[in-house]
Amino acid sequence: MDILWTIVIGFVVGVIAKLLTPGRDGGGFILTVLLGIAGSFIATYIGQHFGWYREGQPAGFIGAILGAILILVVFRLIRRR
């Protein structure tokens, strides 16, 4: 059940990140879900590194969105080249 919730939350986070970041990136449903899940992992790692989250504590919803936006911006920069 945890995997299902991760996918659902990843999709929601990915959609919100795509709506907040202007421009086209051509990704579909799978890319949106992966973007949201990766954003959550990135936000958790960065938050634990800077001491915002304790070990084993996941990032919050806003942190996951910010992480997904970061990944989306990097993805667009790499794809542009």
Secondary structure, 3 states (H helix, E strand, C coil): CHHHHHHHHHHHHHHHHHHHCCCCCCCCHHHHHHHHHHHHHHHHHHHHHCCCCCCCCCCCHHHHHHHHHHHHHHHHHHHHC
